Every structure is written in structure tokens, then in C-alpha cells.
Amino acid sequence: MSGALLWDVDTQVDFVHAAGKLPVPDAESAVPAMARLVRWAEERSVTHLATADDHELTDPEISDEPDFETTFPPHCLRGTPGSARIPETAQHDPLPLSSTPYPPGLVPELVEGKRELLILKKTYSAFSNPNLDPLLATLDPDEVILFGVATDVCNHAAIMGLLARGRRVAFVEDASRGLSPERVATVLEQWRAGGVRFTTSDEVTRQAA
């Protein structure tokens, strides 16, 4: 497989909605741009890979005394309303891949005919899910178009992981928001140095898949 891959980082209720358990500042203002990207992917048959926190209270990332870098308050707990994707980025019939590893050789068969993919994760890095690397190898996208929250945490982990694997990455600025302006500025500079292309939802949705 090839072409563009739309990578949707954690657009879940607890992160995006102001009333969520761990809201990212100003994330609600990015929702129209997020929605445009997901509609574009559906209309152009672009694969929509979504990552999602799938937490339990026993997860190492969950803490009552969080440092907001590696530990965070309870959020996106499995089965709670806050763990759901916001309606604007909801998937219709995704293939969910939990942290239980599949034999890598079976992944191409699993993915066959599936446009919507859901990577569940226990940490801020999607690459903590052992199924992601074989999935990425199967999809082999020409470019990964990435958006979501939070820019300085989960987006950063995803982009640095993709760059380390030699993938071309485009970051959709207006469809993303971060927690700390200072950290956001730092990671954006890292991405530019790594060759990440910066774009907008309007630019993406005007282009062919």
C-alpha cells in the first residue's frame, strides 16, 4: 500500500472537550479543522489511522501526583465517555489493535480492506503498541499527515517515532493543540530540523490523496 496516511492523534473527549478529564487548552477551536481532515480522508478513501489512550487506573502513566510530562491525572479510562473519540473524528467501523501483539506476518491480512484503523495505547507513545510497526510497514505510506493532541506530548512522540523510522511527515498546525507553549515551540523546532512539512487543513483537503 502507499499514498497518504491520515494519522489522528488522540482526538478523544477527555482531551478535546473543555469539560474533559485532561483538556488541552483551546483544543475545541481546532475541531472544525479536525473534522475537515476526517471528511477528506473518507471522501478520498485515504486510510484513517487513529490512536487512542486506553487507560486503567493501574497504568504507570496515571498518577494522583502527576508531573504532566510522563505522568498525568486519570483520563481516557477504558469504557468511560471521556475515552470516546469526539463525534467529528469518530470512526464508523475501525479495526482495533490493542497492545496484545499479533504475529507480524498476520498484520497484512488483518488490514486488508480496512480503511479505518485504531491503535490503542497505554502510554503517550503510540509506538508502545507492538502492532504499530508491522502495521506501518504494511501500509508503507508515501507521507503521514498527522494532527491531534497534544502537540508537545503524544504528537511529539508519534512524529519523532515516525522520523526515526525514515517516514515523511506533514504536521497539520490548525488541527492540533498543545499543553505548554514553551514545550510546543521547542518540539516544532525539532520537527523542522528533522524535515517535517508544516501544513494546514485547507491545504491538505485541496490536495489529491
HELIX and SHEET records of a PDB file:
HELIX    1   1 VAL A   13  VAL A   16  1                                   4    
HELIX    2   2 ALA A   27  ALA A   30  5                                   4    
HELIX    3   3 VAL A   31  ARG A   44  1                                  14    
HELIX    4   4 PRO A   81  SER A   83  5                                   3    
HELIX    5   5 PRO A   87  THR A   89  5                                   3    
HELIX    6   6 PRO A  104  LEU A  106  5                                   3    
HELIX    7   7 VAL A  107  VAL A  111  1                                   5    
HELIX    8   8 ALA A  126  SER A  128  5                                   3    
HELIX    9   9 LEU A  132  LEU A  139  1                                   8    
HELIX   10  10 THR A  151  ASN A  155  3                                   5    
HELIX   11  11 HIS A  156  ALA A  164  1                                   9    
HELIX   12  12 PRO A  181  ALA A  193  1                                  13    
HELIX   13  13 SER A  201  ARG A  206  1                                   6    
SHEET    1   A 7 LEU A  95  LEU A  97  0                                        
SHEET    2   A 7 GLU A 116  LYS A 121  1                                        
SHEET    3   A 7 THR A  47  ASP A  53  1                                        
SHEET    4   A 7 ALA A   4  VAL A   9  1                                        
SHEET    5   A 7 GLU A 143  VAL A 149  1                                        
SHEET    6   A 7 VAL A 169  ARG A 177  1                                        
SHEET    7   A 7 ARG A 197  THR A 199  1                                        
END                                                                             
